Amino acid sequence: MTLVRRRPVLEHPYFGRVTFMRGDYWEGELAVPGEQSAEQPFPHEWRDEFSLPGLGVPPRRDEAEPWDIGYFVDAANHYFTAHFEGGRPSYLTVDG
């Protein structure tokens, strides 16, 4: 007899269906109204699709202070900004 464990799944009011993954995190896909998918396969030379338009240096160069890094992704035609707090990724914003 094989025991199959199912991963917990939730219906979140904003994020929709999310699944608890190994490594202690939840995963799901958010459909954002008004933004369109590039509907293209991810390029083999993916590094060519990214450019670095901005880097927010933390005060006193202390990585524990809030800072951010921004990328423009040509294939998606959007700017992505990763925000860090306490030396760890905190949230991501998408513009454009």
Residue, then its C-alpha position, 0 to 999 in steps of 0.5 A: m500500500t502506497l501512502v499519497r499525501r496531498r498538498p494543502v490547497l486554498e482558495h484565497p479571495y485575492f490570489g485565487r487557488v494556492t498550493f502549499m509547496r515543499g520548502d514552506y511556501w504557497e504557490g499560485e498564479l495571479a490573473v491581473p485584469g488589464e495586463q496582458s501576457a507576452e504569450q511567447p515562450f521564455p527565450h533561451e538567452w533570457r539574460d538578453e531580455f533583462s536590463l537594469p534601469g535602477l538600483g536603490v542603495p540602502p541608507r549607510r549601505d546597510e542591507a538590513e535597511p529597505w532597498d530595491i532593484g528594478y529591471f525592464v523585461d523586453a519580452a513582457n514590456h514591463y518594469f519589475t521592481a524587487h523590494f527588500e526589507g531586513g536583508r530579505p526579499s519583501y515584495l515585487t511591483v510591476d509597472g508599464 
